[in-house]
Amino acid sequence: MSQWQELAQRYFMNTVKRLPVTLVKGEGARAWDENGREYLDFVAGWAVNSLGHCPPVVVEAIVEQAHTLIQASNQFYTIPQIHLAELLIQNSCLDKVFFCNSGAEANEGAVKLARRYGKRYRDGAYEVITTMDSFHGRTLAMVAATGQPKFQQPYVPLAAGFVNVEYNNIEAIKAATTSQTCAIMLEPLQGEGGVNLVNENYLAAVRDWCDQKGILLILDEIQTGVGRIGTLFAYEQYSVEPDMMTLAKGLASGIPIGAILAKDRASVFVPGEHGSTFGGNPVACAAGYATLKFIIDNDIAGNARRVGQYFVTRLEQLKQKFQFITEVRGCGLLIALEFSSDIGDSVVKACLDGGLLVNRVKPNALRFMPPLTIGNGEVDEALGILDKALSSIAS
Ligand SMILES: Cc1ncc(COP(=O)(O)O)c(C=O)c1O
């Protein structure tokens, strides 16, 4: 254990089982540790570094904004916030935006907005239906929204007002809907739950059900949005428009940001009902604008789609070679590789030794979420390291 890691052990709360690597520098799809060792980074700040580490266009925007205005209260207008809002609205099906600081905070705000909608239009309805194996964040209410017992059990009693039902099962949603339901909140692809793809007609069926019942559809695109799965937003692939969408992660290249977007008719907050000190701060919004503009102008989502397809093809070849690979699944550059047994930790360790950073999303599955700017060359390089890692485990 290095000197840094010993200090961290002494001072940090015990919330994360960290890998024994201290990263000190990043550039593009590469990161370096304190000993100067280089890694190919297919974790990318947990699906955050859309344009790779320290993309010059974003660094410049941050530096310029930091020299100009770092923070102003939301009592005042600030220009970077307006620029980012306009870019998001012009490029999505939503009409209004609220900025905050993280994914969980965006989802909390979306649920508050849904409750306000329920009070105004649905006789005080407040319940939100979410799905099993979902992930919506770590705040107390989002733990109740997240349909995974391991995140819920340490914190019972859970916040009221959430019902967790089976994913990809429209009948389960219908059965759970009552006069108290104000919204359904879903991920268009469950990232943290194991890269679980949505069935082809599921989102359209949920949309129809929401329309029939007059309830809101909230899409949590915190992981799927901003190009990650091959379109700017995941909903575009399913021809379904949400009433609300939440974003965070890849929006500002690593500067903390979150956003709630809503259709006009769902945008029912009035002044004083919601807020944030740091939300929409000029530096985060300048980083967000530079990131999103680059993604749109350079069709980075298209690159994620094409390179993602190549990645999946190469992983399928690996599946032919190693019997213990049971499944390759994913969309764009959010991809999982599943094994027949719980070897995920050993594979992550062997990859680390080979110079590749990957995530173990389940005990028996890896997740790849590299920068959206990588090319086939980086995929080949990663696959070379992975192949060796799997061979070492197989032998
Ligand atoms: C789909 C989804 N929603 C919400 C969150 C929570 O975001 P944050 O960690 O920024 O609070 C995550 C984080 O992984 C996520 O993947």
The ligand as a Gaussian input file, in Angstrom:
#p B3LYP/6-31G(d) Opt

LIG

0 1
 C      -28.924000       5.779000     -13.847000
 C      -28.298000       6.492000     -12.686000
 N      -29.048000       7.321000     -11.957000
 C      -28.539000       7.997000     -10.921000
 C      -27.222000       7.847000     -10.546000
 C      -26.665000       8.623000      -9.378000
 O      -25.827000       9.622000      -9.828000
 P      -24.824000      10.363000      -8.803000
 O      -23.824000       9.346000      -8.369000
 O      -24.229000      11.479000      -9.609000
 O      -25.651000      10.854000      -7.673000
 C      -26.398000       6.980000     -11.273000
 C      -25.002000       6.762000     -10.884000
 O      -24.365000       5.789000     -11.214000
 C      -26.955000       6.280000     -12.374000
 O      -26.224000       5.437000     -13.100000

